Amino acid sequence: MLNKVIGLGLGARWWRASISRPDGIYSGMIVINDRHGVNRLGIQGGLRCYF
């Protein structure tokens, strides 16, 4: 809170979904980890008003 009425807010969220590589798919790259999927990072910030 900055004062009785106004405050700052900040949040972060990490989301990850991964699955094994389907059979029959070859990428031609060196594979260190045999998994693939989606990684997402969300950061939010803002002002809050307290009543």
All heavy atoms as TSV, in Angstrom:
chain	resi	resn	atom	element	x	y	z
A	1	MET	N	N	0.837	-1.179	0.000
A	1	MET	CA	C	0.000	0.000	0.000
A	1	MET	C	C	0.885	1.247	0.000
A	1	MET	O	O	1.832	1.332	0.769
A	1	MET	CB	C	-0.921	0.012	1.204
A	1	MET	CG	C	-1.978	-1.065	1.173
A	1	MET	SD	S	-3.081	-1.025	2.603
A	1	MET	CE	C	-4.079	0.365	2.209
A	2	LEU	N	N	0.540	2.163	-0.842
A	2	LEU	CA	C	1.246	3.445	-0.866
A	2	LEU	C	C	0.658	4.404	0.159
A	2	LEU	O	O	1.377	5.190	0.764
A	2	LEU	CB	C	1.172	4.045	-2.255
A	2	LEU	CG	C	1.829	3.218	-3.374
A	2	LEU	CD1	C	1.599	3.872	-4.717
A	2	LEU	CD2	C	3.307	3.058	-3.101
A	3	ASN	N	N	-0.658	4.338	0.314
A	3	ASN	CA	C	-1.352	5.091	1.360
A	3	ASN	C	C	-2.636	4.340	1.674
A	3	ASN	O	O	-2.782	3.188	1.305
A	3	ASN	CB	C	-1.580	6.557	0.951
A	3	ASN	CG	C	-2.380	6.693	-0.318
A	3	ASN	OD1	O	-3.223	5.855	-0.616
A	3	ASN	ND2	N	-2.127	7.734	-1.093
A	4	LYS	N	N	-3.615	4.984	2.333
A	4	LYS	CA	C	-4.844	4.287	2.728
A	4	LYS	C	C	-5.714	3.882	1.545
A	4	LYS	O	O	-6.541	2.993	1.655
A	4	LYS	CB	C	-5.676	5.178	3.652
A	4	LYS	CG	C	-5.135	5.294	5.034
A	4	LYS	CD	C	-6.100	6.123	5.862
A	4	LYS	CE	C	-5.835	5.981	7.318
A	4	LYS	NZ	N	-6.787	6.740	8.136
A	5	VAL	N	N	-5.564	4.550	0.413
A	5	VAL	CA	C	-6.473	4.333	-0.712
A	5	VAL	C	C	-5.797	3.625	-1.901
A	5	VAL	O	O	-6.429	2.853	-2.595
A	5	VAL	CB	C	-7.050	5.693	-1.177
A	5	VAL	CG1	C	-7.978	5.521	-2.349
A	5	VAL	CG2	C	-7.765	6.374	-0.028
A	6	ILE	N	N	-4.532	3.857	-2.144
A	6	ILE	CA	C	-3.864	3.368	-3.350
A	6	ILE	C	C	-2.755	2.383	-2.989
A	6	ILE	O	O	-2.008	2.591	-2.040
A	6	ILE	CB	C	-3.263	4.541	-4.155
A	6	ILE	CG1	C	-4.353	5.519	-4.457
A	6	ILE	CG2	C	-2.511	4.046	-5.354
A	6	ILE	CD1	C	-4.451	6.064	-5.798
A	7	GLY	N	N	-2.659	1.333	-3.786
A	7	GLY	CA	C	-1.598	0.345	-3.603
A	7	GLY	C	C	-1.092	-0.144	-4.946
A	7	GLY	O	O	-1.711	0.091	-5.987
A	8	LEU	N	N	0.024	-0.818	-4.927
A	8	LEU	CA	C	0.602	-1.401	-6.132
A	8	LEU	C	C	0.440	-2.916	-6.075
A	8	LEU	O	O	0.544	-3.519	-5.011
A	8	LEU	CB	C	2.092	-1.056	-6.243
A	8	LEU	CG	C	2.441	0.399	-6.455
A	8	LEU	CD1	C	3.947	0.579	-6.434
A	8	LEU	CD2	C	1.871	0.900	-7.764
A	9	GLY	N	N	0.234	-3.505	-7.227
A	9	GLY	CA	C	0.121	-4.953	-7.301
A	9	GLY	C	C	1.031	-5.511	-8.382
A	9	GLY	O	O	1.250	-4.880	-9.410
A	10	LEU	N	N	1.586	-6.693	-8.138
A	10	LEU	CA	C	2.450	-7.352	-9.094
A	10	LEU	C	C	2.262	-8.852	-8.950
A	10	LEU	O	O	2.205	-9.375	-7.839
A	10	LEU	CB	C	3.916	-6.984	-8.837
A	10	LEU	CG	C	4.950	-7.597	-9.760
A	10	LEU	CD1	C	4.761	-7.063	-11.180
A	10	LEU	CD2	C	6.344	-7.277	-9.270
A	11	GLY	N	N	2.151	-9.533	-10.081
A	11	GLY	CA	C	1.992	-10.977	-10.055
A	11	GLY	C	C	2.711	-11.618	-11.221
A	11	GLY	O	O	2.883	-11.019	-12.282
A	12	ALA	N	N	3.164	-12.842	-11.010
A	12	ALA	CA	C	3.830	-13.596	-12.067
A	12	ALA	C	C	3.319	-15.030	-12.025
A	12	ALA	O	O	3.042	-15.579	-10.956
A	12	ALA	CB	C	5.334	-13.562	-11.883
A	13	ARG	N	N	3.190	-15.623	-13.193
A	13	ARG	CA	C	2.701	-16.990	-13.289
A	13	ARG	C	C	3.477	-17.731	-14.368
A	13	ARG	O	O	3.694	-17.222	-15.451
A	13	ARG	CB	C	1.218	-16.980	-13.639
A	13	ARG	CG	C	0.620	-18.351	-13.608
A	13	ARG	CD	C	-0.805	-18.372	-14.080
A	13	ARG	NE	N	-1.608	-17.311	-13.478
A	13	ARG	CZ	C	-2.901	-17.224	-13.629
A	13	ARG	NH1	N	-3.543	-18.098	-14.359
A	13	ARG	NH2	N	-3.573	-16.240	-13.087
A	14	TRP	N	N	3.911	-18.943	-14.062
A	14	TRP	CA	C	4.624	-19.796	-15.014
A	14	TRP	C	C	3.736	-20.988	-15.321
A	14	TRP	O	O	3.230	-21.652	-14.419
A	14	TRP	CB	C	5.941	-20.264	-14.410
A	14	TRP	CG	C	6.696	-21.219	-15.277
A	14	TRP	CD1	C	6.676	-22.573	-15.187
A	14	TRP	CD2	C	7.552	-20.894	-16.356
A	14	TRP	NE1	N	7.477	-23.105	-16.142
A	14	TRP	CE2	C	8.037	-22.095	-16.881
A	14	TRP	CE3	C	7.957	-19.704	-16.927
A	14	TRP	CZ2	C	8.905	-22.134	-17.953
A	14	TRP	CZ3	C	8.826	-19.754	-17.989
A	14	TRP	CH2	C	9.287	-20.949	-18.495
A	15	TRP	N	N	3.550	-21.264	-16.601
A	15	TRP	CA	C	2.691	-22.362	-17.026
A	15	TRP	C	C	3.463	-23.196	-18.029
A	15	TRP	O	O	4.084	-22.655	-18.945
A	15	TRP	CB	C	1.422	-21.796	-17.654
A	15	TRP	CG	C	0.425	-22.809	-18.057
A	15	TRP	CD1	C	-0.473	-23.447	-17.259
A	15	TRP	CD2	C	0.200	-23.304	-19.375
A	15	TRP	NE1	N	-1.229	-24.298	-17.994
A	15	TRP	CE2	C	-0.825	-24.232	-19.304
A	15	TRP	CE3	C	0.791	-23.056	-20.605
A	15	TRP	CZ2	C	-1.289	-24.913	-20.424
A	15	TRP	CZ3	C	0.339	-23.725	-21.708
A	15	TRP	CH2	C	-0.706	-24.641	-21.612
A	16	ARG	N	N	3.445	-24.507	-17.864
A	16	ARG	CA	C	4.192	-25.380	-18.760
A	16	ARG	C	C	3.394	-26.636	-19.046
A	16	ARG	O	O	2.826	-27.244	-18.144
A	16	ARG	CB	C	5.515	-25.755	-18.121
A	16	ARG	CG	C	6.341	-26.657	-18.979
A	16	ARG	CD	C	7.654	-26.949	-18.327
A	16	ARG	NE	N	8.461	-27.716	-19.256
A	16	ARG	CZ	C	9.647	-28.142	-19.012
A	16	ARG	NH1	N	10.209	-27.880	-17.865
A	16	ARG	NH2	N	10.307	-28.831	-19.910
A	17	ALA	N	N	3.364	-27.022	-20.310
A	17	ALA	CA	C	2.745	-28.274	-20.722
A	17	ALA	C	C	3.710	-28.965	-21.668
A	17	ALA	O	O	4.182	-28.370	-22.633
A	17	ALA	CB	C	1.409	-28.016	-21.420
A	18	SER	N	N	4.040	-30.198	-21.377
A	18	SER	CA	C	4.963	-30.918	-22.239
A	18	SER	C	C	4.498	-32.357	-22.400
A	18	SER	O	O	3.877	-32.927	-21.512
A	18	SER	CB	C	6.385	-30.876	-21.677
A	18	SER	OG	O	6.456	-31.563	-20.456
A	19	ILE	N	N	4.799	-32.912	-23.541
A	19	ILE	CA	C	4.449	-34.293	-23.849
A	19	ILE	C	C	5.645	-34.953	-24.522
A	19	ILE	O	O	6.572	-34.285	-24.972
A	19	ILE	CB	C	3.208	-34.380	-24.768
A	19	ILE	CG1	C	3.467	-33.643	-26.082
A	19	ILE	CG2	C	1.975	-33.854	-24.079
A	19	ILE	CD1	C	2.361	-33.809	-27.105
A	20	SER	N	N	5.626	-36.269	-24.586
A	20	SER	CA	C	6.681	-36.991	-25.290
A	20	SER	C	C	6.546	-36.771	-26.789
A	20	SER	O	O	5.457	-36.507	-27.304
A	20	SER	CB	C	6.591	-38.487	-24.996
A	20	SER	OG	O	6.776	-38.732	-23.628
A	21	ARG	N	N	7.659	-36.915	-27.496
A	21	ARG	CA	C	7.642	-36.737	-28.946
A	21	ARG	C	C	6.839	-37.877	-29.588
A	21	ARG	O	O	7.067	-39.045	-29.280
A	21	ARG	CB	C	9.069	-36.769	-29.478
A	21	ARG	CG	C	9.130	-36.539	-30.970
A	21	ARG	CD	C	10.511	-36.793	-31.481
A	21	ARG	NE	N	11.463	-36.021	-30.702
A	21	ARG	CZ	C	12.387	-35.256	-31.220
A	21	ARG	NH1	N	12.524	-35.187	-32.508
A	21	ARG	NH2	N	13.201	-34.587	-30.448
A	22	PRO	N	N	5.905	-37.557	-30.479
A	22	PRO	CA	C	5.155	-38.613	-31.165
A	22	PRO	C	C	6.074	-39.472	-32.026
A	22	PRO	O	O	7.092	-39.003	-32.527
A	22	PRO	CB	C	4.167	-37.842	-32.041
A	22	PRO	CG	C	4.101	-36.478	-31.452
A	22	PRO	CD	C	5.435	-36.236	-30.819
A	23	ASP	N	N	5.726	-40.734	-32.185
A	23	ASP	CA	C	6.520	-41.644	-33.018
A	23	ASP	C	C	6.492	-41.199	-34.471
A	23	ASP	O	O	5.491	-40.690	-34.965
A	23	ASP	CB	C	5.968	-43.069	-32.922
A	23	ASP	CG	C	6.152	-43.656	-31.534
A	23	ASP	OD1	O	7.082	-43.209	-30.836
A	23	ASP	OD2	O	5.378	-44.542	-31.164
A	24	GLY	N	N	7.605	-41.376	-35.151
A	24	GLY	CA	C	7.667	-41.074	-36.577
A	24	GLY	C	C	8.035	-39.650	-36.913
A	24	GLY	O	O	8.068	-39.271	-38.068
A	25	ILE	N	N	8.302	-38.795	-35.914
A	25	ILE	CA	C	8.672	-37.403	-36.178
A	25	ILE	C	C	10.175	-37.257	-35.934
A	25	ILE	O	O	10.677	-37.572	-34.861
A	25	ILE	CB	C	7.887	-36.424	-35.282
A	25	ILE	CG1	C	6.419	-36.470	-35.661
A	25	ILE	CG2	C	8.440	-35.019	-35.413
A	25	ILE	CD1	C	5.545	-35.571	-34.833
A	26	TYR	N	N	10.882	-36.772	-36.929
A	26	TYR	CA	C	12.321	-36.562	-36.838
A	26	TYR	C	C	12.620	-35.131	-37.208
A	26	TYR	O	O	12.238	-34.668	-38.271
A	26	TYR	CB	C	13.065	-37.523	-37.775
A	26	TYR	CG	C	14.546	-37.303	-37.791
A	26	TYR	CD1	C	15.320	-37.654	-36.692
A	26	TYR	CD2	C	15.163	-36.729	-38.878
A	26	TYR	CE1	C	16.685	-37.452	-36.684
A	26	TYR	CE2	C	16.532	-36.511	-38.888
A	26	TYR	CZ	C	17.282	-36.875	-37.790
A	26	TYR	OH	O	18.625	-36.661	-37.794
A	27	SER	N	N	13.303	-34.422	-36.336
A	27	SER	CA	C	13.550	-33.009	-36.585
A	27	SER	C	C	14.921	-32.756	-37.203
A	27	SER	O	O	15.182	-31.670	-37.689
A	27	SER	CB	C	13.426	-32.210	-35.287
A	27	SER	OG	O	14.429	-32.626	-34.381
A	28	GLY	N	N	15.829	-33.732	-37.182
A	28	GLY	CA	C	17.162	-33.546	-37.728
A	28	GLY	C	C	18.078	-32.760	-36.815
A	28	GLY	O	O	19.189	-32.407	-37.186
A	29	MET	N	N	17.638	-32.458	-35.604
A	29	MET	CA	C	18.441	-31.699	-34.645
A	29	MET	C	C	18.942	-32.640	-33.556
A	29	MET	O	O	18.403	-33.721	-33.352
A	29	MET	CB	C	17.600	-30.587	-34.016
A	29	MET	CG	C	17.125	-29.557	-35.012
A	29	MET	SD	S	15.965	-28.370	-34.319
A	29	MET	CE	C	16.895	-27.693	-32.990
A	30	ILE	N	N	19.973	-32.204	-32.866
A	30	ILE	CA	C	20.461	-32.967	-31.724
A	30	ILE	C	C	19.444	-32.844	-30.601
A	30	ILE	O	O	19.071	-31.739	-30.207
A	30	ILE	CB	C	21.836	-32.445	-31.259
A	30	ILE	CG1	C	22.860	-32.627	-32.385
A	30	ILE	CG2	C	22.272	-33.159	-29.995
A	30	ILE	CD1	C	24.185	-31.974	-32.089
A	31	VAL	N	N	19.001	-33.961	-30.093
A	31	VAL	CA	C	17.957	-33.969	-29.072
A	31	VAL	C	C	18.590	-34.226	-27.715
A	31	VAL	O	O	19.188	-35.264	-27.485
A	31	VAL	CB	C	16.895	-35.050	-29.383
A	31	VAL	CG1	C	15.866	-35.098	-28.279
A	31	VAL	CG2	C	16.251	-34.782	-30.721
A	32	ILE	N	N	18.480	-33.245	-26.818
A	32	ILE	CA	C	18.978	-33.401	-25.453
A	32	ILE	C	C	17.853	-33.935	-24.568
A	32	ILE	O	O	18.046	-34.830	-23.776
A	32	ILE	CB	C	19.517	-32.057	-24.921
A	32	ILE	CG1	C	20.723	-31.642	-25.768
A	32	ILE	CG2	C	19.879	-32.166	-23.452
A	32	ILE	CD1	C	21.218	-30.254	-25.481
A	33	ASN	N	N	16.689	-33.381	-24.719
A	33	ASN	CA	C	15.519	-33.787	-23.944
A	33	ASN	C	C	14.454	-34.224	-24.942
A	33	ASN	O	O	14.086	-33.467	-25.820
A	33	ASN	CB	C	15.025	-32.615	-23.091
A	33	ASN	CG	C	13.927	-33.015	-22.150
A	33	ASN	OD1	O	13.442	-34.135	-22.192
A	33	ASN	ND2	N	13.523	-32.097	-21.295
A	34	ASP	N	N	13.952	-35.433	-24.813
A	34	ASP	CA	C	13.015	-35.981	-25.803
A	34	ASP	C	C	11.577	-35.562	-25.513
A	34	ASP	O	O	10.653	-36.330	-25.693
A	34	ASP	CB	C	13.140	-37.499	-25.825
A	34	ASP	CG	C	12.582	-38.109	-27.093
A	34	ASP	OD1	O	12.555	-37.399	-28.116
A	34	ASP	OD2	O	12.173	-39.282	-27.057
A	35	ARG	N	N	11.371	-34.345	-25.070
A	35	ARG	CA	C	10.036	-33.827	-24.795
A	35	ARG	C	C	9.866	-32.487	-25.494
A	35	ARG	O	O	10.825	-31.782	-25.756
A	35	ARG	CB	C	9.827	-33.673	-23.295
A	35	ARG	CG	C	9.967	-34.994	-22.561
A	35	ARG	CD	C	9.654	-34.891	-21.101
A	35	ARG	NE	N	8.240	-34.741	-20.810
A	35	ARG	CZ	C	7.346	-35.714	-20.842
A	35	ARG	NH1	N	7.702	-36.917	-21.194
A	35	ARG	NH2	N	6.090	-35.482	-20.523
A	36	HIS	N	N	8.637	-32.149	-25.815
A	36	HIS	CA	C	8.347	-30.847	-26.399
A	36	HIS	C	C	6.989	-30.384	-25.898
A	36	HIS	O	O	6.224	-31.163	-25.370
A	36	HIS	CB	C	8.402	-30.896	-27.933
A	36	HIS	CG	C	7.342	-31.736	-28.545
A	36	HIS	ND1	N	7.418	-33.110	-28.579
A	36	HIS	CD2	C	6.171	-31.405	-29.129
A	36	HIS	CE1	C	6.326	-33.581	-29.179
A	36	HIS	NE2	N	5.570	-32.576	-29.510
A	37	GLY	N	N	6.718	-29.094	-26.071
A	37	GLY	CA	C	5.456	-28.565	-25.577
A	37	GLY	C	C	5.456	-27.047	-25.574
A	37	GLY	O	O	6.091	-26.411	-26.405
A	38	VAL	N	N	4.762	-26.486	-24.582
A	38	VAL	CA	C	4.548	-25.048	-24.511
A	38	VAL	C	C	5.021	-24.543	-23.148
A	38	VAL	O	O	4.725	-25.143	-22.124
A	38	VAL	CB	C	3.044	-24.722	-24.679
A	38	VAL	CG1	C	2.797	-23.243	-24.498
A	38	VAL	CG2	C	2.543	-25.203	-26.006
A	39	ASN	N	N	5.748	-23.439	-23.148
A	39	ASN	CA	C	6.124	-22.724	-21.925
A	39	ASN	C	C	5.556	-21.321	-22.015
A	39	ASN	O	O	5.643	-20.684	-23.054
A	39	ASN	CB	C	7.637	-22.636	-21.778
A	39	ASN	CG	C	8.262	-23.982	-21.540
A	39	ASN	OD1	O	7.764	-24.763	-20.751
A	39	ASN	ND2	N	9.351	-24.263	-22.219
A	40	ARG	N	N	4.991	-20.848	-20.915
A	40	ARG	CA	C	4.399	-19.508	-20.923
A	40	ARG	C	C	4.680	-18.813	-19.597
A	40	ARG	O	O	4.515	-19.403	-18.529
A	40	ARG	CB	C	2.899	-19.641	-21.128
A	40	ARG	CG	C	2.192	-18.321	-21.208
A	40	ARG	CD	C	0.742	-18.540	-21.491
A	40	ARG	NE	N	-0.033	-17.671	-20.646
A	40	ARG	CZ	C	-1.329	-17.690	-20.565
A	40	ARG	NH1	N	-2.013	-18.546	-21.260
A	40	ARG	NH2	N	-1.961	-16.868	-19.794
A	41	LEU	N	N	5.109	-17.571	-19.679
A	41	LEU	CA	C	5.351	-16.753	-18.505
A	41	LEU	C	C	4.485	-15.506	-18.611
A	41	LEU	O	O	4.544	-14.794	-19.604
A	41	LEU	CB	C	6.832	-16.356	-18.406
A	41	LEU	CG	C	7.198	-15.366	-17.313
A	41	LEU	CD1	C	6.930	-15.961	-15.938
A	41	LEU	CD2	C	8.650	-14.956	-17.449
A	42	GLY	N	N	3.671	-15.265	-17.611
A	42	GLY	CA	C	2.811	-14.080	-17.590
A	42	GLY	C	C	3.152	-13.196	-16.409
A	42	GLY	O	O	3.268	-13.682	-15.281
A	43	ILE	N	N	3.348	-11.918	-16.659
A	43	ILE	CA	C	3.637	-10.951	-15.606
A	43	ILE	C	C	2.592	-9.842	-15.667
A	43	ILE	O	O	2.344	-9.300	-16.737
A	43	ILE	CB	C	5.053	-10.349	-15.763
A	43	ILE	CG1	C	6.097	-11.460	-15.710
A	43	ILE	CG2	C	5.323	-9.302	-14.717
A	43	ILE	CD1	C	7.490	-11.009	-16.010
A	44	GLN	N	N	1.990	-9.555	-14.520
A	44	GLN	CA	C	0.968	-8.519	-14.454
A	44	GLN	C	C	1.323	-7.513	-13.367
A	44	GLN	O	O	1.900	-7.878	-12.344
A	44	GLN	CB	C	-0.390	-9.130	-14.108
A	44	GLN	CG	C	-0.897	-10.101	-15.133
A	44	GLN	CD	C	-2.194	-10.744	-14.683
A	44	GLN	OE1	O	-2.552	-10.701	-13.516
A	44	GLN	NE2	N	-2.901	-11.332	-15.622
A	45	GLY	N	N	0.975	-6.269	-13.609
A	45	GLY	CA	C	1.192	-5.228	-12.611
A	45	GLY	C	C	0.111	-4.175	-12.734
A	45	GLY	O	O	-0.515	-4.026	-13.767
A	46	GLY	N	N	-0.119	-3.451	-11.657
A	46	GLY	CA	C	-1.125	-2.418	-11.729
A	46	GLY	C	C	-1.324	-1.685	-10.413
A	46	GLY	O	O	-0.663	-1.951	-9.418
A	47	LEU	N	N	-2.250	-0.774	-10.446
A	47	LEU	CA	C	-2.637	0.005	-9.271
A	47	LEU	C	C	-3.894	-0.600	-8.648
A	47	LEU	O	O	-4.781	-1.062	-9.356
A	47	LEU	CB	C	-2.912	1.461	-9.649
A	47	LEU	CG	C	-1.728	2.287	-10.085
A	47	LEU	CD1	C	-2.199	3.645	-10.597
A	47	LEU	CD2	C	-0.754	2.459	-8.942
A	48	ARG	N	N	-3.964	-0.548	-7.357
A	48	ARG	CA	C	-5.155	-1.031	-6.646
A	48	ARG	C	C	-5.763	0.142	-5.879
A	48	ARG	O	O	-5.048	0.970	-5.333
A	48	ARG	CB	C	-4.795	-2.143	-5.678
A	48	ARG	CG	C	-4.315	-3.368	-6.393
A	48	ARG	CD	C	-3.989	-4.452	-5.424
A	48	ARG	NE	N	-3.545	-5.633	-6.169
A	48	ARG	CZ	C	-3.285	-6.776	-5.618
A	48	ARG	NH1	N	-3.405	-6.934	-4.312
A	48	ARG	NH2	N	-2.885	-7.795	-6.351
A	49	CYS	N	N	-7.080	0.144	-5.848
A	49	CYS	CA	C	-7.805	1.178	-5.115
A	49	CYS	C	C	-8.584	0.509	-3.991
A	49	CYS	O	O	-9.374	-0.394	-4.232
A	49	CYS	CB	C	-8.742	1.905	-6.067
A	49	CYS	SG	S	-9.611	3.272	-5.310
A	50	TYR	N	N	-8.342	0.925	-2.763
A	50	TYR	CA	C	-8.989	0.356	-1.585
A	50	TYR	C	C	-10.110	1.268	-1.118
A	50	TYR	O	O	-9.948	2.476	-1.034
A	50	TYR	CB	C	-7.974	0.166	-0.457
A	50	TYR	CG	C	-6.840	-0.766	-0.839
A	50	TYR	CD1	C	-5.610	-0.230	-1.230
A	50	TYR	CD2	C	-6.996	-2.129	-0.808
A	50	TYR	CE1	C	-4.565	-1.079	-1.584
A	50	TYR	CE2	C	-5.968	-2.978	-1.161
A	50	TYR	CZ	C	-4.750	-2.443	-1.550
A	50	TYR	OH	O	-3.724	-3.261	-1.902
A	51	PHE	N	N	-11.269	0.686	-0.823
A	51	PHE	CA	C	-12.425	1.441	-0.363
A	51	PHE	C	C	-12.658	1.230	1.102
A	51	PHE	O	O	-12.427	0.220	1.644
A	51	PHE	CB	C	-13.688	1.032	-1.133
A	51	PHE	CG	C	-13.598	1.325	-2.587
A	51	PHE	CD1	C	-13.291	0.338	-3.505
A	51	PHE	CD2	C	-13.812	2.612	-3.057
A	51	PHE	CE1	C	-13.222	0.603	-4.845
A	51	PHE	CE2	C	-13.744	2.895	-4.410
A	51	PHE	CZ	C	-13.447	1.875	-5.297
